[in-house]
Amino acid sequence: MDQKSILQFLRQVMANNNREWFQEHKKEYEAVRAEFERGVQQALERIVTFDPEIAHVQVKDCTYRFYRDTRFSADKSPYKNHFGAYVNAKSKKALRGGYYLHLEPDHCLLAVGNYWLPTNILTSCRNEIMANTAEWLQCVENKEFVKYFGDLPQSEDSNIDRWDQPQGFGMAKLKTCPSGFPKDWPHVDYLRLKDYCCWHAVSETFFEGDGWLDEMERMFRAAKPMMDFMNAVIDDYE
C-alpha cells in the first residue's frame, strides 16, 4: 500500500476541507482511495487464512464513505481526514467485534473488537467473564496480547476516550463497579469496561509495501481469542 501518498492527500484535505478544493482534486482522491482499497483487499486475503468467517466479505462491505454526515455536528467540514476499514463477518453495523484498519495523519492504527454495546449485552458479557474467568484471563493477559495492547488500566480516572494512546484495551470504563456485580471481585476492572476494543498505533510507514501484512496478522491473531470470547455472547443477540 502506498501509505505515503494516502497520508499526503489526507493532510491536504485537512488544510483545504471544502467542496471547491475537493472537486479540483477529485482524481487524486480516486487514486488514493483505490490504493487504500487495494490494501484492504490484501488485508482480507490475509485475515481469511486464520478467520474463515470473513471469507464472504468484500472490500465494499468494510469501507466507508469519505463524506461526513454533518447534520448533527458542530463541525461542518464536508470530508473526513482518514480512511478506515472495518472487517466484520456480519456487516459494518453489526454489534459483534471485528478487525479495523485506520489511516490518518499522525494517527494510524490497527484495532480489534467492538466499540459499543447496549447495556443488556454488556451485562451478559460481564456475566460470561465471571463465569469463565480463567479462559478470559488467558485471552487478555497472555504475553502476546499484552505485548501489542498493554495491560488493563487500573486508575480511577480512566473513564475517558483513550483512542489517542499508543496502545490500549477498553476505550472507556465506568467509574465504579457496574450495578449488580461484586465490587470486591479480584478482576472487577474488566467488568467496568464499556467496550471490549483493543488497539495498537502504528507508524506512518507501517503500511508501505506488503510486509505489514505479517505484523498485522500477528496483532490480529493475538486479539482474536478475546474477540471470539465476546462474540460468542454477542451473537446470541443478533
Summary of the structure (lengths in Angstrom):
residues: 238
radius of gyration: 18.7
end to end distance: 34.3
largest distance: 60.5
contacts: 695
relative contact order: 0.16
helix: 45%
strand: 14%
